[in-house]
Amino acid sequence: MVSTVEFSKRLTERDDRLSIVVLVISSVSAKKMESYTERVAASNTGIQFINIPQADPPSAEFLKSLENYHALFMENHKSHVKKAIVDLVSEPYTSLAGIVVDLFCSSMIELANELGVPSYVFFTSSAAFLGFMLYLPIHYNQYGREFETSDSDSIIPAYSHPVPTNVVPSFAFNKYGGYASFLKHATRFKETKGIIVNTFAELEPHAVNQLKSDSETLPIYTAGPLLDLEGKRQDSDCERIMKWLDDQPPSSVVFLCFGSMGSFEPDQLAEMAIALEQSGYRFLWAVRSPPSKDDITKRMGEYSNLSEVLPEGFLERVENRGLVCGWAPQMEVLAHEAVGGFVSHCGWNSTLESLWYGVPVATWPLYAEQQINAFELVRELELALELKLDYRTENAKNLVMAEEIEKAIRCLMDSENPIRGRVKEMKEMSRKAIQNGGS
């Protein structure tokens, strides 16, 4: 939602004849976005939001692939979306210029075709991952099946290095609709007029150049980095965290945060706690609790008592150099001069935010396309430090030991690490990219 709306702002700033209507398909996380969309609507008259009535969800049998489940859920809204669009264009002085669809809403491309207007994909991840998706039909033509863990490294044009099978996203192995769903998305993309990607050419030169030079690929528009730089959350938790950071020396704090859906079981939290205590570094650690087993929405929560899931006496021993919280205002934290390193799940928004503020990352992917993002950051771009590349939340045998975490933190926070210089250079490039004349 955030990057989509930030892109909408850019469009309306470029040409005041354009207005943007964002159709919001409700989900369990919709409440979290209400304050954001209200702020945008109040400050930008060129953007309005319409909430689409919720359709029936797919049956539970489709939950064997959450990605396929989401795509089917979106597809179930087609009639509601069509009605909203038809109602809009029936208003006086209104004409429909085009429809921009999200990755999971590729079924809506059919609506654009029915209405006789151009459609575009807004792609919220990297250009390299877009290249991976566009490779899926090629893979299927060669093998006629999903990826398998025994497969050798893949030669994918958007990557300059062979891609190891252990960093391929989990959906590509899924025989219950995950692989087929993304294959369908990639095929449908070819019906559009182009793909808008939340990246910038200087960040992913190989992937962007490959996509733009491929005669089989649609026009690619690099529109990033698209970040909400204006939003500031104001509450007691935020004030407490920012006040604590104000008291820390510059570049002295390692920040551990794994996104709104990132959580760990207590045994892994214990290893992380041991590593942080033994490293000696100051730290800010956002700890989320896993969803309940019967919660299909995968909502994270907060532990009611952190001392019960962390090693005995840990919070007392690190009281003077560490802060553990349930949620953290990530953008504000990364912008703070006290933060010197970021242990991240490598979601694409988090990646762009860390580069915007010049904070080096140690990679700890969890789900979705984060493993292949981490691979790109470490191997392709040399802009991150490898803690893990192939960690997967769904693998119960995963346990990263304290020694490995501590070693990565020490390397990440080393002022002589050459990654720091490269990240600082990319910080400047990211800012030039969105200036007039930028990429």
Rosetta blueprint (number, residue, H / E / L):
1 M L
2 V H
3 S H
4 T H
5 V H
6 E H
7 F H
8 S H
9 K H
10 R H
11 L H
12 T H
13 E H
14 R H
15 D L
16 D L
17 R L
18 L L
19 S L
20 I E
21 V E
22 V E
23 L E
24 V E
25 I E
26 S L
27 S L
28 V L
29 S L
30 A H
31 K H
32 K H
33 M H
34 E H
35 S H
36 Y H
37 T H
38 E H
39 R H
40 V H
41 A H
42 A H
43 S H
44 N L
45 T L
46 G L
47 I E
48 Q E
49 F E
50 I E
51 N E
52 I E
53 P L
54 Q L
55 A L
56 D L
57 P L
58 P L
59 S L
60 A H
61 E H
62 F H
63 L H
64 K H
65 S L
66 L H
67 E H
68 N H
69 Y H
70 H H
71 A H
72 L H
73 F H
74 M H
75 E H
76 N L
77 H L
78 K H
79 S H
80 H H
81 V H
82 K H
83 K H
84 A H
85 I H
86 V H
87 D H
88 L H
89 V H
90 S L
91 E L
92 P L
93 Y L
94 T L
95 S L
96 L L
97 A L
98 G L
99 I E
100 V E
101 V E
102 D E
103 L H
104 F H
105 C H
106 S H
107 S H
108 M H
109 I H
110 E H
111 L H
112 A H
113 N H
114 E H
115 L H
116 G L
117 V L
118 P L
119 S E
120 Y E
121 V E
122 F E
123 F E
124 T L
125 S L
126 S L
127 A H
128 A H
129 F H
130 L H
131 G H
132 F H
133 M H
134 L H
135 Y H
136 L H
137 P H
138 I H
139 H H
140 Y H
141 N H
142 Q H
143 Y H
144 G L
145 R L
146 E L
147 F L
148 E L
149 T L
150 S L
151 D L
152 S L
153 D L
154 S E
155 I L
156 I L
157 P L
158 A L
159 Y L
160 S L
161 H L
162 P L
163 V E
164 P L
165 T H
166 N H
167 V H
168 V L
169 P L
170 S H
171 F H
172 A H
173 F H
174 N L
175 K L
176 Y L
177 G L
178 G H
179 Y H
180 A H
181 S H
182 F H
183 L H
184 K H
185 H H
186 A H
187 T H
188 R H
189 F H
190 K L
191 E L
192 T L
193 K L
194 G L
195 I E
196 I E
197 V E
198 N L
199 T L
200 F L
201 A L
202 E L
203 L L
204 E L
205 P H
206 H H
207 A H
208 V H
209 N H
210 Q H
211 L H
212 K H
213 S H
214 D L
215 S L
216 E L
217 T L
218 L L
219 P L
220 I E
221 Y E
222 T E
223 A L
224 G L
225 P L
226 L L
227 L L
228 D L
229 L L
230 E L
231 G L
232 K L
233 R L
234 Q L
235 D L
236 S H
237 D H
238 C H
239 E H
240 R H
241 I H
242 M H
243 K H
244 W H
245 L H
246 D H
247 D L
248 Q L
249 P L
250 P L
251 S L
252 S L
253 V E
254 V E
255 F E
256 L E
257 C E
258 F L
259 G L
260 S L
261 M L
262 G L
263 S L
264 F L
265 E L
266 P H
267 D H
268 Q H
269 L H
270 A H
271 E H
272 M H
273 A H
274 I H
275 A H
276 L H
277 E H
278 Q H
279 S H
280 G L
281 Y L
282 R E
283 F E
284 L E
285 W E
286 A E
287 V L
288 R L
289 S E
290 P L
291 P L
292 S L
293 K L
294 D L
295 D L
296 I L
297 T L
298 K L
299 R L
300 M L
301 G E
302 E L
303 Y L
304 S L
305 N L
306 L H
307 S H
308 E H
309 V L
310 L L
311 P L
312 E L
313 G L
314 F H
315 L H
316 E H
317 R H
318 V L
319 E L
320 N L
321 R L
322 G E
323 L E
324 V E
325 C E
326 G L
327 W L
328 A L
329 P L
330 Q H
331 M H
332 E H
333 V H
334 L H
335 A H
336 H L
337 E L
338 A L
339 V E
340 G E
341 G E
342 F E
343 V E
344 S E
345 H L
346 C L
347 G L
348 W H
349 N H
350 S H
351 T H
352 L H
353 E H
354 S H
355 L H
356 W H
357 Y L
358 G L
359 V L
360 P L
361 V E
362 A E
363 T E
364 W L
365 P L
366 L L
367 Y L
368 A L
369 E L
370 Q H
371 Q H
372 I H
373 N H
374 A H
375 F H
376 E H
377 L H
378 V H
379 R H
380 E H
381 L L
382 E L
383 L L
384 A E
385 L E
386 E E
387 L L
388 K L
389 L L
390 D L
391 Y L
392 R L
393 T L
394 E L
395 N L
396 A L
397 K L
398 N L
399 L L
400 V L
401 M L
402 A H
403 E H
404 E H
405 I H
406 E H
407 K H
408 A H
409 I H
410 R H
411 C H
412 L H
413 M L
414 D L
415 S L
416 E L
417 N L
418 P H
419 I H
420 R H
421 G H
422 R H
423 V H
424 K H
425 E H
426 M H
427 K H
428 E H
429 M H
430 S H
431 R H
432 K H
433 A H
434 I L
435 Q L
436 N L
437 G L
438 G L
439 S L
